[in-house]
Amino acid sequence: MAMNSQQTEAMPELRVTLFPIVEPFVKGVTADQWLLLRSGKPDGATLIVVADLVLEVVTSLTKAILAAFTGMKTSVSEESIRSSLGDALSQSIAQALDVASQVEDDSVELCAAVISKEVAESVNSALSTPMHTAERVVRPRRLNVMVGHTCTMLKAFAGKIRIGRCQRRTRQRKLSPAPLEKPLVDNEEPRAESPVSVVSLLLGVQEQSSSGDSVIDIRKQKSVEELIDQELRKITDPVLDDLPDQVYALLQEECSLEIANTAMGITALLTQQEEIRRGRMLASPPVNKNRRPNASRA
């Protein structure tokens, strides 16, 4: 029992400051991305940006705790890190958005809890190495969960801000790309089995769809989206340029969702056709053009 009591000690008092990390993120999120976050349907580009924020928060907290634990041969508990983290992330987001009050949403606690769990594992993993290195690969499922809860928290914040207070592109900006991930329902646990996870977007790889019958090619879908977007802009830009901001934002969101659904359907059809063609090629034996017919023996 004495050994166990020495393995996990009280963590030194740590003041968590995440505003320097959160502020650039908030300033970098476009008006279109805030609209998608508010709708609960963030697109691939937005998921990657949120994932970058989450990973930076985890790395920053891990390094800060390791610095506080210099020379100590102990492990840290998830509870102690959660206590030190508090509401620092949500407070920093509120401060960066200049929102007077924080959001009242379960996602705030869920987000802080899963980040604390990851930081605790990262710190203890580093403490077990001679060099106390903070380098550690985040498991895909854990990353998906952290990003999912963060997006849900940002959805609550998005409901408190106006488009005019966010970074806005010019009128000639590109329509938002497709929402590749299944929208999260309030109080629903983000699942790693979503059709396209943030991990597949970060790595640029293909991932099996939820149906298990086909593979969604992210790059191909993005190409289809861009083609549809280019053609649509030729028609809509002259009209949208004169619309009020509020009307423009609503049309922007609707167009984004329509582009998403259309591109996903086209990509699925193209993928099925390729699989059928590939199956036919595999079923047909290769023809050896250099092979001569057997001569009849006398």
C-alpha positions as CSV (number, residue, x, y, z in Angstrom):
1,M,0.0,0.0,0.0
2,A,2.9,2.3,0.8
3,M,4.3,1.8,-2.7
4,N,1.0,2.7,-4.3
5,S,0.7,5.9,-2.2
6,Q,4.1,7.0,-3.5
7,Q,3.4,6.2,-7.1
8,T,0.7,8.9,-7.4
9,E,1.4,12.1,-5.6
10,A,-0.4,15.5,-5.5
11,M,0.4,17.4,-8.6
12,P,2.2,20.8,-8.0
13,E,0.0,23.8,-8.3
14,L,-0.2,24.6,-12.0
15,R,-1.8,27.7,-13.6
16,V,-3.2,26.7,-16.9
17,T,-3.2,29.4,-19.6
18,L,-4.7,28.4,-22.9
19,F,-5.6,31.8,-24.3
20,P,-2.4,32.2,-26.5
21,I,-3.4,28.9,-28.1
22,V,-7.1,29.5,-28.4
23,E,-7.0,33.1,-29.7
24,P,-5.3,32.3,-33.1
25,F,-7.7,29.4,-33.6
26,V,-10.7,31.6,-33.0
27,K,-9.4,34.3,-35.3
28,G,-8.6,31.7,-38.0
29,V,-12.1,30.2,-38.0
30,T,-14.1,31.7,-40.9
31,A,-17.7,32.8,-40.9
32,D,-18.6,29.8,-43.0
33,Q,-17.0,27.5,-40.6
34,W,-18.8,29.0,-37.6
35,L,-22.1,28.5,-39.5
36,L,-21.2,24.8,-40.0
37,L,-20.2,24.5,-36.4
38,R,-23.5,26.1,-35.3
39,S,-25.4,23.6,-37.5
40,G,-23.6,20.7,-35.9
41,K,-22.2,19.6,-39.3
42,P,-18.6,20.8,-39.5
43,D,-16.9,20.0,-42.8
44,G,-13.5,18.3,-43.3
45,A,-11.5,21.5,-43.2
46,T,-13.1,22.6,-39.9
47,L,-12.5,19.2,-38.3
48,I,-8.8,19.5,-39.1
49,V,-8.6,22.9,-37.6
50,V,-10.3,21.8,-34.5
51,A,-8.1,18.7,-34.3
52,D,-5.0,21.0,-34.5
53,L,-6.4,23.0,-31.6
54,V,-7.0,19.9,-29.5
55,L,-3.6,18.4,-30.2
56,E,-1.9,21.8,-29.4
57,V,-3.8,22.0,-26.1
58,V,-2.8,18.4,-25.1
59,T,0.9,19.1,-26.0
60,S,1.0,22.4,-24.2
61,L,-0.6,20.9,-21.0
62,T,1.7,17.9,-21.2
63,K,4.9,20.0,-21.5
64,A,3.7,22.3,-18.7
65,I,3.1,19.5,-16.3
66,L,6.3,17.7,-17.2
67,A,8.2,21.0,-16.4
68,A,6.5,21.2,-13.0
69,F,7.4,17.5,-12.4
70,T,11.1,18.0,-13.1
71,G,13.1,15.6,-11.0
72,M,10.1,13.8,-9.6
73,K,9.6,10.1,-10.0
74,T,5.8,10.0,-9.7
75,S,2.8,9.5,-11.8
76,V,-0.1,12.0,-12.1
77,S,-3.8,11.2,-11.9
78,E,-6.5,12.2,-14.3
79,E,-8.4,13.8,-11.5
80,S,-5.5,16.1,-10.6
81,I,-5.1,17.3,-14.2
82,R,-8.8,17.8,-14.5
83,S,-8.7,19.9,-11.4
84,S,-5.9,22.0,-12.7
85,L,-7.5,22.4,-16.2
86,G,-10.8,23.5,-14.8
87,D,-12.8,25.5,-17.3
88,A,-9.6,27.1,-18.9
89,L,-10.5,26.0,-22.4
90,S,-14.1,27.2,-22.4
91,Q,-13.0,30.4,-20.6
92,S,-10.3,31.1,-23.2
93,I,-12.8,30.5,-26.1
94,A,-15.3,32.9,-24.4
95,Q,-12.5,35.5,-23.9
96,A,-11.3,35.2,-27.5
97,L,-14.9,35.6,-28.8
98,D,-15.6,38.4,-26.4
99,V,-18.6,36.6,-25.1
100,A,-19.7,37.8,-21.7
101,S,-21.0,34.5,-20.3
102,Q,-19.8,30.9,-20.8
103,V,-22.0,28.2,-22.4
104,E,-24.0,25.9,-20.2
105,D,-23.5,22.6,-22.0
106,D,-22.4,19.1,-21.0
107,S,-19.9,19.2,-23.8
108,V,-17.7,21.6,-21.7
109,E,-17.2,19.0,-19.0
110,L,-17.0,16.1,-21.4
111,C,-14.4,17.9,-23.5
112,A,-12.3,18.8,-20.4
113,A,-12.6,15.2,-19.1
114,V,-11.4,13.5,-22.2
115,I,-8.5,16.0,-22.7
116,S,-7.5,15.5,-19.1
117,K,-7.4,11.7,-19.6
118,E,-5.2,12.1,-22.7
119,V,-2.9,14.5,-20.9
120,A,-2.6,12.2,-17.9
121,E,-1.6,9.3,-20.2
122,S,0.9,11.5,-22.1
123,V,2.5,12.7,-18.9
124,N,2.8,9.3,-17.3
125,S,4.1,7.9,-20.6
126,A,6.8,10.6,-20.7
127,L,7.7,10.1,-17.0
128,S,8.3,6.5,-17.7
129,T,11.1,7.3,-20.2
130,P,14.6,8.5,-19.2
131,M,14.4,11.7,-21.3
132,H,10.8,12.6,-20.2
133,T,9.9,13.3,-23.8
134,A,6.4,14.6,-24.4
135,E,6.2,13.0,-27.9
136,R,3.3,10.5,-28.0
137,V,0.9,9.5,-30.7
138,V,-2.8,10.1,-29.8
139,R,-5.0,7.1,-30.5
140,P,-7.4,7.7,-33.4
141,R,-10.5,6.9,-31.4
142,R,-9.4,9.3,-28.6
143,L,-8.7,12.0,-31.1
144,N,-12.1,11.6,-32.7
145,V,-13.8,11.8,-29.3
146,M,-11.9,14.9,-28.2
147,V,-12.6,16.7,-31.5
148,G,-16.3,15.7,-31.4
149,H,-16.8,17.1,-27.9
150,T,-14.9,20.3,-28.8
151,C,-17.1,20.8,-31.9
152,T,-20.2,20.4,-29.7
153,M,-18.8,23.0,-27.3
154,L,-18.0,25.3,-30.2
155,K,-21.5,24.8,-31.5
156,A,-22.9,26.2,-28.2
157,F,-20.5,29.2,-28.5
158,A,-21.4,29.7,-32.2
159,G,-25.0,30.3,-31.0
160,K,-23.8,33.3,-29.0
161,I,-22.0,35.2,-31.7
162,R,-22.9,37.1,-34.8
163,I,-21.4,36.5,-38.2
164,G,-20.3,40.1,-38.3
165,R,-18.0,39.5,-35.3
166,C,-16.2,36.6,-37.0
167,Q,-13.6,36.7,-39.7
168,R,-15.4,37.1,-43.0
169,R,-14.2,36.4,-46.5
170,T,-14.9,38.6,-49.5
171,R,-18.0,38.2,-51.5
172,Q,-16.1,36.1,-54.0
173,R,-15.1,33.5,-51.4
174,K,-15.6,29.9,-52.1
175,L,-18.7,28.2,-50.8
176,S,-18.0,26.0,-47.8
177,P,-17.0,22.4,-48.7
178,A,-19.0,19.3,-47.6
179,P,-19.8,18.3,-44.1
180,L,-18.2,14.9,-44.3
181,E,-18.9,13.8,-40.7
182,K,-22.3,12.6,-39.5
183,P,-23.7,15.5,-37.4
184,L,-23.4,15.0,-33.6
185,V,-26.7,15.0,-31.6
186,D,-26.6,16.9,-28.3
187,N,-25.5,14.6,-25.5
188,E,-24.5,11.9,-28.0
189,E,-21.1,10.3,-27.6
190,P,-18.9,11.0,-30.6
191,R,-18.2,7.7,-32.3
192,A,-15.1,6.6,-34.1
193,E,-17.2,4.6,-36.5
194,S,-18.5,7.7,-38.3
195,P,-18.4,7.6,-42.1
196,V,-15.3,9.8,-42.3
197,S,-13.4,10.5,-39.2
198,V,-11.0,13.4,-38.5
199,V,-8.2,10.9,-38.4
200,S,-8.7,9.9,-42.0
201,L,-8.9,13.6,-42.9
202,L,-5.6,14.3,-41.1
203,L,-3.8,11.4,-42.6
204,G,-5.3,11.8,-46.1
205,V,-6.3,8.2,-46.3
206,Q,-9.4,6.3,-47.1
207,E,-11.7,4.8,-44.5
208,Q,-14.4,2.2,-44.7
209,S,-17.9,3.7,-44.8
210,S,-20.5,2.9,-42.2
211,S,-22.3,0.5,-44.6
212,G,-19.1,-1.5,-45.2
213,D,-20.0,-1.9,-48.9
214,S,-17.7,0.8,-50.3
215,V,-14.8,3.1,-49.5
216,I,-15.2,6.8,-49.5
217,D,-12.3,8.5,-51.4
218,I,-11.9,11.9,-49.6
219,R,-9.7,13.4,-52.3
220,K,-12.2,12.4,-55.0
221,Q,-15.1,13.8,-53.1
222,K,-13.2,17.1,-52.5
223,S,-12.5,17.3,-56.2
224,V,-16.2,16.8,-57.0
225,E,-17.2,19.4,-54.5
226,E,-14.7,21.9,-56.0
227,L,-16.1,21.3,-59.5
228,I,-19.7,21.8,-58.4
229,D,-18.7,24.8,-56.4
230,Q,-17.0,26.5,-59.3
231,E,-19.9,26.0,-61.6
232,L,-22.4,27.1,-59.0
233,R,-20.5,30.3,-58.3
234,K,-20.7,31.3,-61.9
235,I,-24.5,31.4,-61.4
236,T,-24.8,32.6,-57.8
237,D,-22.0,35.2,-57.4
238,P,-23.8,38.0,-59.3
239,V,-26.9,37.5,-57.2
240,L,-25.4,36.9,-53.8
241,D,-23.2,39.9,-53.9
242,D,-26.2,42.2,-53.4
243,L,-27.8,40.2,-50.6
244,P,-27.8,41.3,-46.9
245,D,-25.3,39.4,-44.7
246,Q,-28.0,37.5,-42.8
247,V,-29.7,36.2,-46.0
248,Y,-26.3,35.5,-47.6
249,A,-25.2,33.4,-44.5
250,L,-28.4,31.3,-44.7
251,L,-28.0,30.6,-48.4
252,Q,-24.4,29.9,-47.8
253,E,-25.2,27.2,-45.3
254,E,-27.9,25.7,-47.5
255,C,-25.6,25.6,-50.5
256,S,-22.9,23.9,-48.5
257,L,-25.2,21.1,-47.5
258,E,-26.5,20.6,-51.0
259,I,-23.0,20.5,-52.4
260,A,-22.1,18.0,-49.7
261,N,-25.0,15.7,-50.5
262,T,-24.5,15.9,-54.2
263,A,-20.7,15.3,-54.1
264,M,-21.1,12.4,-51.7
265,G,-23.7,10.8,-54.0
266,I,-21.5,11.3,-57.1
267,T,-18.4,10.0,-55.4
268,A,-20.3,6.9,-54.1
269,L,-21.5,6.2,-57.7
270,L,-18.0,6.6,-59.2
271,T,-16.6,4.3,-56.5
272,Q,-19.1,1.6,-57.2
273,Q,-18.4,1.8,-60.9
274,E,-14.7,1.5,-60.3
275,E,-15.3,-1.5,-58.0
276,I,-17.5,-3.2,-60.6
277,R,-14.9,-2.6,-63.3
278,R,-12.1,-3.8,-61.1
279,G,-14.1,-6.9,-60.3
280,R,-14.6,-7.7,-63.9
281,M,-10.9,-7.3,-64.6
282,L,-10.0,-9.7,-61.8
283,A,-12.6,-12.2,-63.0
284,S,-11.2,-12.3,-66.5
285,P,-7.9,-14.3,-66.9
286,P,-5.0,-12.3,-68.4
287,V,-4.4,-12.9,-72.1
288,N,-0.8,-13.8,-73.0
289,K,-0.3,-12.2,-76.4
290,N,3.1,-13.9,-76.8
291,R,1.7,-17.4,-76.3
292,R,1.4,-19.4,-79.4
293,P,-1.3,-22.0,-79.9
294,N,-0.1,-25.6,-79.3
295,A,0.9,-27.3,-82.5
296,S,-0.8,-30.6,-83.1
297,R,1.6,-33.4,-82.6
298,A,1.9,-36.0,-85.4
